[in-house]
Amino acid sequence: MAEYEVFNPEENNNQEPKRRQTPHIKTIVSIIIIILIGIYLSTGVYQVGSSEVALVKTFGKYQTTQGPGIHIHAPIPFQSHVIVDTRSVKKVEIGFRTTRGGSNPTYSTLDQESNMITGDENILHIEAVVQYRIRDPEKAAFRIIDDYNLVKFTTESILRERVALSNIDDVLTAERDSIAMKTAELVQETLDLYDSGIMVESVFLQDVTPPDSVVAAFDDVNNAKQDREKIINEANRYSNDILPRAEGEAEQILRQAESYAFEQVADAEGETQRFLAILDEYKNSEDVTRKRLILDAINDMLQSSKIKVISENDSTLKLLNLDQILGGDSK
C-alpha cells in the first residue's frame, strides 16, 4: 500500500518565523555578554582628584600609589584601589556640632562632651575644634578604620586630662592658649604612637565659659584682671617715657660737670703758670714786681668799687661821694 504525505500550508507558515527568530536571540545574547564584559573591565578604570591619591592593591595587598588623573588597573578581584584625600584639612568638633553652614551658621551644644572638670573641682563648658589632614595615606588607609573618630576621641581624652591639671581661673584666662597647644602636641604624639599617618594642624578652644550660675561673678573677675592689665600697661608706658628722658638729663648733667671740671682744672693750671711766671719776675727784681702787684691790686679794687673820697680833719669824718656829684655810676 502506497504512503502519501499530506501537505498543510498553515504548518509551513508557522515554522518559518521560528527559523527567523533564532539569529536575533543570538545577537541579543552576544550584546548582553559584551556589555557585561565591558562593565567588568570598567571596574579597573578610575579617576583620582587633585587633592587625592589612589592606593592600588593586587589581591588585597598594597602595590603602588597613583596621583591625580585617570588610571587603569586589572579588574576586580585581581586589583582594586582605595582613594585617600591627603591635602584637604579636615575638622573635628568637640562639645558642639554645626547644624547649618553658610554665611549664618547655627550650632548645637553637646553637654556630655563640653562639660569638663578642672583641677579645683569646678565644671567648665569647653568647645574645641581640631584640624588635621592625612600625612601618610598608606598608614591612614590600612592601619586605621575611622580617622575622624580616632582624632576626636584622642583629642577629647587628652583635653580633659589637661583641663584637670589646671584650676578654673587659669583655664579661663592665662593658660587657655597653652592648654590648646599642649593638647595638640600630645594628640600628635599619641597618633604617631598609633602609626596612624595623621598630622594635627591645630587645636583651638573655641568657647571656654563657667557654669551659668556663676557667669556674672566670673565676668567681674575678668573685668578686674583686664583693668589690672590696663593699669600695668599704662604704668609701663609712663615708665618708658620718663626713664629715657631722665637718663638723657642725667647724661647731660654729667657732661656739664665734666666740662666744668675740665674748665676749672685748665683755669687752675693757667693761674699756676701765671703765678710761677710772676714768681720768676719777682725773684729777678723784687721792688719793681712788688710795686706792680700793689698797683694792680689797687687798680682792680677801684674798678670794682664806686669812687668815694674820705678826708679826716681833727675828729670830724667828711665823706665826699663823687658818684652823687657826677650823677651816675661813675667809676
LUMBATI-595249 format. One line per 2 residues: number of its first residue (from 1); their letters; for each residue x, y, z of C-alpha. Coordinates in Angstrom, 3 decimals, always signed. Example, Ala and Ser with C-alpha at 12.3 -4.5 7.8 and 13.67 -1.06 7.14 Angstrom:
1 = AS = +12.300:-4.500:+7.800; +13.670:-1.060:+7.140
This chain:
1 = MA = +0.000:+0.000:+0.000; +1.438:+3.339:-1.001
3 = EY = +2.191:+6.077:+1.642; +1.247:+9.685:+0.954
5 = EV = +2.331:+12.845:+2.752; -0.381:+15.384:+3.356
7 = FN = +0.670:+18.963:+2.722; -0.529:+21.503:+5.258
9 = PE = +0.231:+25.154:+4.226; -0.536:+26.612:+7.700
11 = EN = +2.082:+24.417:+9.371; +4.806:+25.661:+6.973
13 = NN = +3.903:+29.273:+7.677; +4.311:+28.756:+11.461
15 = QE = +7.770:+27.161:+11.138; +9.344:+29.939:+9.067
17 = PK = +9.122:+32.691:+11.810; +10.778:+30.349:+14.329
19 = RR = +13.717:+29.846:+11.987; +13.983:+33.634:+11.502
21 = QT = +13.827:+34.451:+15.292; +16.821:+32.254:+16.191
23 = PH = +19.569:+34.599:+14.805; +18.068:+37.653:+16.606
25 = IK = +18.197:+35.921:+20.001; +21.861:+35.037:+19.486
27 = TI = +22.656:+38.670:+18.635; +20.908:+39.986:+21.741
29 = VS = +22.713:+37.497:+23.965; +26.047:+38.471:+22.401
31 = II = +25.373:+42.154:+23.025; +24.450:+41.474:+26.647
33 = II = +27.617:+39.446:+27.139; +29.727:+42.225:+25.602
35 = IL = +28.078:+44.811:+27.846; +28.698:+42.683:+30.927
37 = IG = +32.321:+42.208:+29.922; +32.650:+45.974:+29.416
39 = IY = +31.145:+46.671:+32.820; +33.519:+44.178:+34.403
41 = LS = +36.542:+45.664:+32.658; +35.440:+49.196:+33.642
43 = TG = +35.992:+48.294:+37.300; +39.674:+48.761:+36.525
45 = VY = +39.214:+52.360:+35.327; +39.206:+55.069:+37.990
47 = QV = +39.813:+58.801:+38.415; +41.820:+60.479:+41.192
49 = GS = +41.053:+64.065:+42.241; +43.572:+66.893:+42.509
51 = SE = +43.860:+66.579:+46.313; +43.766:+62.776:+46.380
53 = VA = +45.955:+59.734:+45.809; +44.937:+56.190:+44.923
55 = LV = +46.418:+53.164:+46.655; +46.357:+50.203:+44.246
57 = KT = +46.065:+46.688:+45.725; +46.767:+43.383:+43.995
59 = FG = +44.780:+40.521:+45.525; +44.270:+42.720:+48.601
61 = KY = +47.954:+43.611:+49.094; +49.182:+47.180:+48.629
63 = QT = +51.260:+47.550:+45.487; +51.617:+51.194:+44.372
65 = TQ = +50.342:+54.766:+44.733; +48.858:+56.774:+41.866
67 = GP = +48.484:+60.551:+41.748; +45.700:+62.734:+40.296
69 = GI = +44.282:+61.792:+36.898; +42.623:+58.832:+35.132
71 = HI = +44.250:+55.432:+35.670; +43.656:+51.780:+34.769
73 = HA = +44.370:+48.591:+36.683; +43.281:+44.981:+36.355
75 = PI = +39.587:+44.447:+37.140; +38.237:+43.082:+40.377
77 = PF = +39.153:+40.709:+42.033; +42.665:+40.876:+40.608
79 = QS = +43.251:+44.502:+41.552; +41.389:+47.235:+43.453
81 = HV = +42.109:+50.724:+44.755; +41.464:+52.987:+47.743
83 = IV = +41.294:+56.772:+47.269; +42.633:+58.953:+50.117
85 = DT = +42.412:+62.748:+50.374; +45.851:+63.986:+51.515
87 = RS = +45.619:+67.760:+51.013; +42.252:+68.795:+52.387
89 = VK = +42.179:+69.877:+56.035; +39.517:+68.011:+57.998
91 = KV = +37.733:+69.362:+61.075; +36.568:+67.667:+64.259
93 = EI = +34.149:+69.460:+66.582; +34.167:+68.658:+70.312
95 = GF = +31.357:+69.855:+72.560; +29.181:+71.147:+69.722
97 = RT = +28.072:+70.403:+66.182; +27.462:+72.679:+63.217
99 = TR = +23.839:+72.147:+62.223; +23.832:+74.619:+59.328
101 = GG = +26.719:+76.162:+57.448; +26.867:+79.126:+55.115
103 = SN = +27.010:+82.805:+55.959; +24.733:+82.391:+59.002
105 = PT = +25.769:+79.084:+60.610; +23.932:+77.559:+63.541
107 = YS = +25.334:+75.266:+66.213; +24.022:+72.790:+68.747
109 = TL = +25.716:+72.149:+72.086; +26.553:+68.682:+73.399
111 = DQ = +26.824:+68.959:+77.182; +28.110:+65.421:+77.519
113 = ES = +31.212:+66.363:+75.534; +31.626:+70.007:+76.561
115 = NM = +31.392:+69.711:+80.375; +34.867:+69.157:+81.836
117 = IT = +36.163:+69.149:+85.427; +39.088:+71.381:+86.403
119 = GD = +41.813:+70.628:+88.957; +39.977:+72.566:+91.690
121 = EN = +36.809:+70.515:+91.074; +34.864:+73.094:+89.091
123 = IL = +32.935:+72.428:+85.894; +33.659:+74.319:+82.698
125 = HI = +31.879:+74.359:+79.377; +34.583:+73.883:+76.731
127 = EA = +34.103:+73.708:+72.969; +37.106:+72.800:+70.837
129 = VV = +37.911:+72.489:+67.140; +40.624:+70.157:+65.830
131 = QY = +42.049:+70.499:+62.331; +44.034:+67.661:+60.801
133 = RI = +44.999:+66.096:+57.486; +46.336:+62.805:+56.186
135 = RD = +50.132:+62.817:+56.107; +50.781:+59.165:+55.143
137 = PE = +47.930:+57.764:+53.007; +49.178:+54.173:+53.192
139 = KA = +49.111:+54.125:+57.010; +45.811:+56.013:+57.185
141 = AF = +44.135:+53.607:+54.759; +45.452:+50.266:+56.017
143 = RI = +46.257:+50.789:+59.724; +43.172:+52.626:+60.995
145 = ID = +39.462:+52.230:+60.322; +37.997:+55.676:+61.052
147 = DY = +40.365:+58.646:+61.187; +37.607:+61.063:+62.324
149 = NL = +36.652:+59.155:+65.462; +40.279:+58.357:+66.234
151 = VK = +41.198:+62.059:+66.255; +38.006:+63.019:+68.086
153 = FT = +38.284:+60.556:+70.969; +42.052:+61.054:+71.345
155 = TE = +41.715:+64.838:+71.494; +38.771:+64.750:+73.888
157 = SI = +40.622:+62.422:+76.273; +43.830:+64.468:+76.312
159 = LR = +41.946:+67.775:+76.581; +40.062:+66.538:+79.642
161 = ER = +43.372:+65.481:+81.180; +44.975:+68.903:+80.584
163 = VA = +41.948:+70.753:+81.997; +42.019:+68.525:+85.091
165 = LS = +45.614:+69.618:+85.772; +44.728:+73.344:+85.940
167 = NI = +42.413:+75.413:+88.105; +39.398:+77.188:+86.715
169 = DD = +40.924:+80.685:+86.677; +43.943:+79.556:+84.659
171 = VL = +41.807:+77.696:+82.129; +39.614:+80.755:+81.643
173 = TA = +42.490:+83.228:+81.318; +46.245:+82.691:+81.366
175 = ER = +46.597:+79.013:+80.405; +43.877:+78.804:+77.787
177 = DS = +46.202:+79.031:+74.783; +48.916:+76.919:+76.403
179 = IA = +46.390:+74.138:+77.111; +45.337:+74.147:+73.451
181 = MK = +48.951:+73.999:+72.211; +49.925:+71.284:+74.685
183 = TA = +46.839:+69.268:+73.741; +47.755:+69.455:+70.046
185 = EL = +51.299:+68.311:+70.865; +50.139:+65.337:+72.948
187 = VQ = +47.499:+64.331:+70.394; +50.158:+64.283:+67.680
189 = ET = +52.435:+62.140:+69.844; +49.596:+59.697:+70.503
191 = LD = +48.628:+59.443:+66.828; +52.268:+58.850:+65.927
193 = LY = +52.356:+56.105:+68.542; +49.369:+54.515:+66.773
195 = DS = +51.277:+54.860:+63.474; +48.135:+56.413:+62.001
197 = GI = +49.673:+58.647:+59.329; +47.633:+61.670:+60.589
199 = MV = +49.080:+65.138:+61.196; +47.312:+67.542:+63.594
201 = ES = +47.294:+71.093:+62.258; +45.817:+72.859:+65.302
203 = VF = +43.622:+72.564:+68.383; +41.563:+75.674:+69.137
205 = LQ = +39.459:+76.207:+72.257; +36.522:+77.985:+70.667
207 = DV = +34.463:+78.604:+73.802; +35.510:+78.330:+77.465
209 = TP = +32.852:+79.533:+79.886; +31.928:+78.853:+83.523
211 = PD = +28.558:+77.453:+84.601; +25.574:+79.746:+84.123
213 = SV = +25.058:+80.216:+87.871; +28.424:+81.967:+88.338
215 = VA = +28.816:+83.713:+84.987; +28.287:+87.175:+86.489
217 = AF = +30.943:+86.647:+89.184; +33.468:+85.379:+86.674
219 = DD = +32.738:+88.339:+84.418; +33.572:+90.666:+87.304
221 = VN = +36.829:+88.811:+87.894; +37.762:+89.041:+84.231
223 = NA = +36.951:+92.753:+84.150; +39.108:+93.326:+87.222
225 = KQ = +42.007:+91.454:+85.627; +41.608:+93.450:+82.437
227 = DR = +41.666:+96.678:+84.456; +44.801:+95.481:+86.208
229 = EK = +46.485:+94.733:+82.900; +45.412:+98.139:+81.599
231 = II = +46.911:+99.931:+84.610; +50.115:+97.914:+84.319
233 = NE = +50.389:+98.789:+80.638; +49.821:+102.471:+81.372
235 = AN = +52.475:+102.383:+84.104; +54.906:+100.687:+81.747
237 = RY = +54.163:+103.256:+79.074; +54.755:+106.106:+81.561
239 = SN = +57.955:+104.442:+82.742; +59.155:+104.028:+79.174
241 = DI = +58.516:+107.732:+78.620; +60.099:+109.047:+81.834
243 = LP = +63.161:+106.835:+82.110; +64.733:+107.775:+78.747
245 = RA = +64.249:+111.470:+79.470; +65.695:+111.126:+82.987
247 = EG = +68.635:+109.172:+81.615; +69.151:+111.871:+78.977
249 = EA = +69.075:+114.634:+81.569; +71.460:+112.716:+83.824
251 = EQ = +73.818:+112.237:+80.905; +73.619:+115.967:+80.130
253 = IL = +74.406:+116.876:+83.767; +77.370:+114.509:+83.741
255 = RQ = +78.677:+116.072:+80.556; +78.264:+119.576:+82.020
257 = AE = +80.045:+118.502:+85.203; +82.898:+117.028:+83.200
259 = SY = +83.107:+120.197:+81.134; +83.094:+122.377:+84.270
261 = AF = +85.760:+120.223:+85.896; +87.908:+120.415:+82.793
263 = EQ = +87.448:+124.194:+82.687; +88.335:+124.626:+86.367
265 = VA = +91.378:+122.441:+86.044; +92.515:+124.380:+82.975
267 = DA = +91.970:+127.722:+84.795; +93.871:+126.464:+87.829
269 = EG = +96.720:+125.270:+85.683; +96.766:+128.652:+83.901
271 = ET = +96.792:+130.546:+87.204; +99.560:+128.293:+88.396
273 = QR = +101.641:+129.030:+85.338; +100.940:+132.772:+85.729
275 = FL = +101.921:+132.690:+89.392; +105.122:+130.858:+88.582
277 = AI = +105.941:+133.409:+85.882; +105.324:+136.286:+88.323
279 = LD = +107.412:+134.491:+90.912; +110.321:+134.328:+88.495
281 = EY = +109.952:+138.032:+87.754; +109.720:+138.775:+91.472
283 = KN = +112.919:+136.951:+92.126; +114.694:+138.912:+89.399
285 = SE = +113.521:+142.367:+90.637; +111.633:+142.244:+93.886
287 = DV = +110.988:+146.001:+94.316; +109.611:+146.578:+90.848
289 = TR = +107.475:+143.488:+90.999; +106.110:+144.341:+94.454
291 = KR = +105.107:+147.843:+93.363; +103.485:+146.412:+90.212
293 = LI = +101.472:+143.928:+92.214; +100.331:+146.631:+94.638
295 = LD = +99.306:+148.943:+91.837; +97.446:+146.135:+90.037
297 = AI = +95.564:+145.275:+93.205; +94.593:+148.922:+93.805
299 = ND = +93.509:+149.236:+90.187; +91.318:+146.138:+90.432
301 = ML = +89.785:+147.436:+93.646; +89.000:+150.846:+92.204
303 = QS = +87.477:+149.373:+89.050; +85.088:+147.216:+91.066
305 = SK = +84.032:+149.954:+93.528; +82.330:+153.326:+93.310
307 = IK = +84.689:+156.263:+93.864; +84.490:+157.847:+97.311
309 = VI = +86.905:+160.374:+98.850; +87.237:+160.361:+102.599
311 = SE = +89.046:+163.116:+104.445; +89.778:+163.209:+108.121
313 = ND = +90.452:+166.546:+109.819; +90.638:+166.618:+113.591
315 = ST = +87.794:+164.431:+114.916; +85.317:+165.068:+112.062
317 = LK = +84.838:+162.422:+109.303; +83.962:+164.005:+105.992
319 = LL = +82.688:+161.901:+103.101; +82.648:+163.129:+99.528
321 = NL = +80.610:+160.828:+97.277; +81.732:+161.631:+93.737
323 = DQ = +79.103:+159.284:+92.320; +76.279:+161.500:+93.552
325 = IL = +78.112:+164.610:+92.320; +78.670:+163.199:+88.889
327 = GG = +75.035:+161.951:+88.852; +75.577:+158.412:+87.704
329 = DS = +77.519:+155.240:+88.105; +80.897:+156.846:+87.581
331 = K = +83.929:+154.850:+88.416
